[in-house]
Amino acid sequence: MKKTLTAVYWKLIFQSIIVGALVGVVIGAFRWGLDYVTNSWLKIFANAHENNLWFVVIIIGFILISVISGLLVKKHPHVGGSGIPEVKLELAGKLSLSWWPTLWRKFIGGILTIGSGLFLGPEGPSLQMGAMVGKGVAQGVKQSKTNTRVLLASGSASGLAAAFGAPLAGSMFILEAVFRDFAPRVWMTSLAGAIAANFVVSNMFGQHVALPLHYGHMLPLNLYWHLVILGLLIGLLGHLYKIGLFNVKKLYAKITFLPAWLYSLIPLAILIPIAYYLPNITGSGSRLILSLNQLVSPLGWTVVGMLVVYYLIRLVFSIVSYDSGVPSGVFLPVLTLGAVIGATYGALMAQLGLLPERYIINLIIFSLAGAFASVIHAPFTAILLIVEMVGSIFQLMPLAVVAFIALLVDDFLGGHPIYDQLANAMEKTNSYHDERTGRQDQITLPVYEDSKLVGKKIAEIKWPENTLVRMIRRNSEDLIPVGNTIIQAGDMLVIEVDEGERGKVYNAMKKLQGVELDG
């Protein structure tokens, strides 16, 4: 029987464990820094209620945050934003970042901006920093370009796992939404790194889930109609969120009274009254999520109205915060929007007598998965992530129902995965150009059922210039193709390309197959 793992695979797995452990240390320190800065700002705003002089500290502090983070991004533009689009482009061979400058700038900038209380999440920066650690290790051990991408993917999974304490979701997200390569060496190394990273942060912070939301009642089948309405609602609002995210960015571009690197002064100024009057809703949103079940009790129309206001504030300001270009992420802000939608809908239905109050917490949890699936188009990751963050597999079916319906609604409305949209927009303005280097590399691409290549012989296909189909992976076997080899659905094509032309060949293969390789 043929061995599944070769010596090369074992070496990659070992290196991935090293990557994961290092990522765990980096993201553990990042989380500690975030907690410290966040709590410090909460105390400062609390002190401002006692003495208005603290507003001087707040204003000076926020200006310094804007200037420092702005300078970091100005010097290295790819430090801004979540970093996930950059990782996608790196894995596709369309971008190449220096790992160390990106890592330390993202670390400092992320702590300053996310810790300030802006409606931003730590997961995107954590994923990008993990990817840069993976790239650094790969360069240190002088890995090939192909295996460098494998370790980069492993580092990405490790970063997400360390940020959320979710190794399974971290691995699945890389496979489902970032790399989209289900080859054994990718998923095994990603999982190995994610487990190692989670082990490290568990030792640093203890073994506990990210969102300890406890619910002890299964939603009965006769109430499943609520899941349909909830999925429709979340899908629609998730679609509107993405529209807002891309249009507010255009509004920022029209600003003339501030240079682009100081756009963060705008959300930081808006944050002052929000953090002063409503400190519980600031930040990534985890505090608000954990408080929702208490906020809806006792029920009343005032509670429903308050939740609607919270949702509108979170919706608008999370977009304004992210589009300012600071180092940040949208995972937790998106999850928070979903949780508030679930709480609002549940409170409304309970107020109308259509839902027992004890099931509101169920809807809050189900809505987390729905929001993630709608915006990011990664339903399997959504389900795994919520299971790991909540720490319960109590009701997988409702999670799947809401996530699936929300995704269908966004797709029906013409929505696309947000990170694909961001990566495509970035690719159009990217200064990294394809040019031949003389060094060989490989691209591994799936052949889908509706691909134009299915049923054709290798010799019949006009392949992109300067490429060679080196291997076809079919049913766990590696085939060396010849001219009359017929391509089948489900094949994985291993194509040899010039290292500098990966991006061009990747785009050419998308057109040749006639299907969207990016999902």
N, C-alpha and C positions, 0 to 999 in steps of 0.2 A: 504494500500500500504506500502510495506517495505521501511524503511528509508535507503537512500544510505549511510549516515554518522552516525556512532555510536559515543558514548561519547569518545571512544578511538581515533577515527579519529579526532574529534574536538580538543582533547588535542594535538594530533600530529601537526595539522595545526597551532594551537596557538604557540606551541614550534618552529615550522618551521619559523613563522613570527619573533620570537625572534632571531633565528639563522640568518635569512636573514638580519635583522637590524644590528646585530653584524658584520656579514660578510661585509655589506656595509661600516661600519666604518673602518674595517681593510683594505679592498681593496681600499677604498677612500684614506686612508693614504698611501697605497702602490703606487697608481697612482700619488699622489702628490710627493712622494719621487722620483719616476721614472722621472717625469717631471723636477724636480729640478736638479737631477744629470745629466740627458740628456742635458739640456740647459747649465749646467755648463761646460760639456765637449765640447760642440759645441763652446762656447765662448773661451775656452782654445785653441782649434785648430785654431780658427780665430785669436787669439793673436799670435800664432806661426808663422803666415804669416808676422807679424810685427817684431817679436823678436824671434830668434832661441833658446834663453834660455828657452822658454816655453817647449821645447822638454824634458828638464830635468824634469820638473813637470809632463809631460805626461808619461815618462818612469817610474819614481818613483811611480806615481799614479797607473799605470797599474800593476806594480809588486805587490803593496799592495793589489789591487783588486784580483789578482790571489792567493796570499797567504791567504788572509782572507776568500775568497769564498772556496778555496781549503781545508782549515782547517775545515770549516763548513761541507763540504761534506765528508771529511775524517772521522769525528766523527760520522756523521749520513749519510751514503751513499744514503739513499732514499730522501735526500734533493736535490740531483742533478737531472738534467733532468727536464722534464715537470711536473712530479708528477701524471699525469693522469693514467699511468699504475699502479702505487701504489694504486690509488683510486679504479681502477677496481679490483685489487686483494683483497683489503680490503672488497669490496662489495661481493666478491665471497667467503670470509672467508679463503683466502689463505695467508693473510698478516695482521699483526697488528702493527701499529705504535703508538708511544707515541705522543699525539696530540700537547702538548705545545712545546717540543724541535723541532719538525718538523715545527711548525708554525713560531716561531721567527727566526729560521735559514733560512727558505725559504724566509721570509720577507726581511731580511738583505742581504742575498746572491743574491736574485733576483734584488733588487734595484742596487746593486753594478755592477753585470755583465750585466744585460739588459740595465741599464742606461749608461754603458760605450760606447755604440755604436755598440757592437757586433750584428750580424744579428739574434737577438733572440726576442721572443714575451713574453708578460706578462700573457697570458691567462692560460697556463698550471699551473704556480705557483699560479695564482689567484684561479683556480679551486681546487688545492690541499689545499691551505690555507683555503678556504671555507669549504672543507670537514673536516679539522682538527677542525675548529670552531664548526661545527655540532657535531663532535665526543665529543668535550669538553663539550658542552651543554648537550648532551645525558648522559655523565658520571655524570655531575653535578646533573641532575634530576633523576639519577639512572634508566635509561630506560633499557628495555630488550635488548638482543643482536640484535634481529630482528628489533626493533624500533630504535636502535642505527644506524643501517645501513640506515634506512629511513631518519633519520636526517642528516646522513653523505651525503646521496644523495642530500638532500635538500640544504645542505651547498655547495656542489659542483655546483649545478645549480645556487645558489646565487653568488658564486665566479665568474662564467663565465658571468652572467648577469651584475654584477658590473664592470667587466673589460671592457665590450663592450657596456654597456647600452642596452642589448638585453635580456630581461627576457623570452620572448617566445623561442628564440633560446637556451638560457641557460637551460631551462626546457627540451626542445626537445632533446638536445644533451645527457643529462643524460639518457633519455629513449631510445634513438635510438642507442647510441654508447658506453655508459658506464655501466649502470645498466641493461638495456634491460628488465625492469619489468614495464609493463603498468598497474599494479594494481592501483586502485583509490587512495589508501593511498600514493603511490609513486608519481604519477603525480600531485596530488593535493597539497601535501606538497612541492614538488619541485617548483611548480608554485607559491605557497604562499611565499616561501623563496625568490625566484627570484624577485618577485614584490617588496617585502620589501627592498631587497638589492638595487634594481634599484632606488627606491624612495629615499633612503639615499644618494646615490652617485649623484642623480639628484639635490638634495638640496646642495650638496657640490660643484659640478662643473657646475651646471646649466643644463637646458634642451636643449641639442643639440645632434645631431647624431655623431657617431664616425668617419664616412667618408662622409662628405657632398659633394657628387659627384652629380652635377645637370645635368640632361639630359631632354630635352624638346621635343624630337622627337621619336615617336614610330618606331621601326624597321619594315618596310613594309614586308609583307609576301613573296614578290618576292626576298627578300634578306636573307631569312631564310637558304638558302644553306650555307651561311657563318657560321651559327651556327653548322652545321654538321661538317665542316672542323675544326672549332675551338674546338669542343668537342673532336674530334679525336686527334688533336694536344695536347690538354691539358691532355687527358688521357694518351698518350704516355709519355709526359714529366713528368707527375706526377709519373708514374711508374718508370721512370729513377731516379727521385728524391729519392724514397724509396730505390732503389738499392744502390744509392750512400750513403744514410744515414747509412745503415748497413755495407757497405764495408769500409767506412772511419773509422768507429768505430774499425774495425779489424786492420787497419793501426795504429791507436793510440796505440792499445795493443802491437804492436811490438816496440814501442819507448823505448829505454833503457837509454837515456841521461837525462830523466826527470822522477820523480815519478808521478804516475797517478794523484795525487791530485794537481799537478802543470801543467797539460796538457793545461790549459787555457792560459798559457804564449804564446803558439803558435798562437792562433787566435788573442790575444791581440797585439802581435808583428806585425802580418799581418795587423791589423786594422789601425795602425798608418799612413801608406801612403794612405790608402783608405779614412780615415777620413780627412786627410790633403787636398787631391786633390778633393775628391768627397763626401763632408759631407752630401749632400742631399740624398744619397742612403744608409746611415748608419742606424743602429738601427733596430727596428721591421719592418719598411717599410712603415708606414703610411704617412710619409712626401713625399716619392716617389710616392705612389699611388695618393695622392692629386695633385701632380704636373704633372702627365702624360699627362693630356689633354692639358696643356700648352706646354709641351715638343714636342708634335707632330705638333705644329703649329709655323712657316710654315712648310709644308711638304718638303721632300727631301730625297734622298738616304742616306745622312749623318745622318738624324734623325733615319732612319731604322737601320743603322749600329750601331749608338750609343745605341739604345734600345737593340739590340742583345748583345752588350758588357755589358750593365747593367744587362741583364738577366743572362749572364754567371757568372758575379761577384757575383750576389745575390745567384745564384744556388750553386756555389762551396763554398762560404764563409758562407752561412747559415748552410750548412752541417758541415763544419769545426768547426764553432762556437758551434753548438749543441752537436756534438760528443765529445767535450772536457769535457763534464760531468758537466758543471756548471748549477746552477738553471736557468731554461729557458723554453721556449715554442716554438712551431712551427706553431701555428695557423696563426698569422699575417705574418711571413715569407712565408708561403705557399700561403696565399692570395696575397701577394706582387708578388710572382712569377707568379701567374695567371693573375694579373693585367698587368704586363709587357708583358706577352705573348699576351694578348688581344690588348694592345697598339701597339705592334710590328706587329701583324697580320693586325690590322686595318690600320696602317700607310702604310704597304706594299700594301694592296689592294687598298687603296686610291691613292697611288702613281701610281699604274697600271691602275687606272681609273675604277676599279671594285666595288668601294664603295664610296659613298659621304662622305666627310670628317666629316660631322656633326654626323655621326653614330659611329665614333671611340669610343666616350665616352660610348656608349651603349655596345660595345664589351668589353671594360675594365670592366664594371660592371658585365656583364654576365660571364666573365672569372673568377671573384672572386669565384662565386659559383661552377664553373667547377673544379677549382683547389682543393677546399675544399672537394668536393664529390669524386674526384679521389684519393686523398691521404688518407682521413679519412673515406670514405665509409659511409657518413651520409648525403644523398641528401636532406632530408627534413630539417635537421638542416642547411644545406648550403643555401637553399632558404630563410628560415626564418632569418638566420643571416645576409645575405646581405640586405634583405628588411629592417631590423631594423638598420643596420649600415649605410645604405645609406639614410634611411628615406623615401622610396618611394615604392609603390606597382604598379608602372607605367607599368611594363612589367614582370609579373610573368612567362608567357609562355616561353619566351626565356631563362630565368634563369633555368627553369626546363629542357628545351631541352639540354642545354650545360652541366648541372650537370649530367643528365641521361646518355648522350653519353660518357662523360668523365669517369663516373663510370663503364660503360659497357666495355670500352676499357681496363681499368686497370684490371677488373675482367677477361676479355678474356686473358690477358697476364699473368694471374696467381697471380695477386696482392691480397693483403689482407689489411684490415684496419690497419693503421700504429700503432695505440695504442694497438690493439690485438697482433701484432707482438712484440712490445716492452714488453707487459705484459707477453707473452709466454716466451720470452728470459729471462726475469727477474725471472719468476717462476722456471726455470731450475736451477738458481743459488741462489735461495732464501733459507735462513737458517731457515725459519719458517716451522716446520714439523707438520704433522697431528698426534695428540695423544689424546686418550680419556680423557675427563675431568670429566665426570659424570653430566655435565650441559646440559640441552636440548636446542636445537636451531631449526630453521626452514629454509628450502630452498623452494622457490617458482619457479617452472620451467614451461615453456610453452610446450604444445604438438603440434608440427607442423603437417601439412597435411601429410608429408612423413615420420613421425616418425614410428618406428617399434612397438610402443605401441598402435597405433590406431587400434581399433576393438578388442583388447584383454581384457580379464577379469583381475581384480586385482589379483585374486588367481593364474592366469596362469603365472604371471611374476615373475622372480627371482630378487627381489629387492636387492640393496646393503645391506650388513650386518649391523645390528644395526640401521635400518631405519624403519619408519612407515609412510604410506600415511595417513596423518591426515585428509585431506580435499581436495575436488576437487571444484574449482570455475568454474562454467559453466553458461554462460548467466546471469550474475549478481546474481546467486544463489550459496550458499555454500552447497555442498553435503557432507554428511558423507559416505565414501565409505564402501562397504562390499565386500565379496569375489567375487560375481558375477557382480559387477559394471563394465560396459564396458567403457573403455577410448575412448573419442572422440577427433578429431582434434579441436583445439581451447581451450581445457581444460587447466586450470592452476593447477598443482599438488603442494599441500602444503605438504612437506615431513619433518617429524620430524627426526632430526639427533643429534648426540652428537656435542656440540659446537666445540670441537677440531678436528672433522673429516669432517667439511664442504667441504674443498677442495677436499678430497679424494672422498666423495660422489658425489660432483658436477662432477668430471671427470668420475666417474663410470656411472652416469646418461647420460652423453654425449655418451658413448659407448653403453649403453642400448637402447637409442632412435635411434642410428644410424644416427643422424643429428648433425650439428654443432650448438650448443646452443649459441655460441658467435657471430653468424652472418656470 
